[in-house]
C-alpha cells in the first residue's frame, strides 16, 4: 500500500481554521462550524510513495511532512514564515526490535 500525502490549503484563513495543539476535535469542529460565511479549500494530492522505503512510521510521517511543506511553499510562492504555535513532539522510547513507541 502506498502513502499519499495531501495538502489542505485554506488560503488566507488557514491559521483561523487550523487544528493546533491540544484543541479537541469537538472544540475544533464547533469553532469552525460557528464561523460565518464560507472559506476556500484547495486540496493538493501529492505523489504517493512506498512506506517500505522508510525505517518506520516516524520516518514515513517525516517524509509526508517534508513533501507537504514543499508543496505549501510552492503554493504560497514565498518562503514560509515561522509557525505561530510551538507544539512539542511526544517523547517516546523506541521499543526493542521495532519502531513501536513505548510511553516514557
C-alpha positions, 0 to 999 in steps of 0.5 A, a space after each residue: 500500500 502506498 502513502 499519499 500525502 495531501 495538502 489542505 490549503 485554506 488560503 488566507 484563513 488557514 491559521 483561523 481554521 487550523 487544528 493546533 495543539 491540544 484543541 479537541 476535535 469537538 472544540 475544533 469542529 464547533 469553532 469552525 462550524 460557528 464561523 460565518 460565511 464560507 472559506 476556500 479549500 484547495 486540496 493538493 494530492 501529492 505523489 504517493 510513495 512506498 512506506 517500505 522505503 522508510 525505517 518506520 512510521 516516524 520516518 514515513 510521517 517525516 517524509 509526508 511532512 517534508 513533501 507537504 511543506 514543499 508543496 505549501 511553499 510552492 503554493 504560497 510562492 514565498 518562503 514560509 514564515 515561522 509557525 505561530 504555535 510551538 507544539 512539542 513532539 511526544 517523547 517516546 522510547 523506541 521499543 526493542 526490535 521495532 519502531 513501536 513507541 513505548 510511553 516514557 
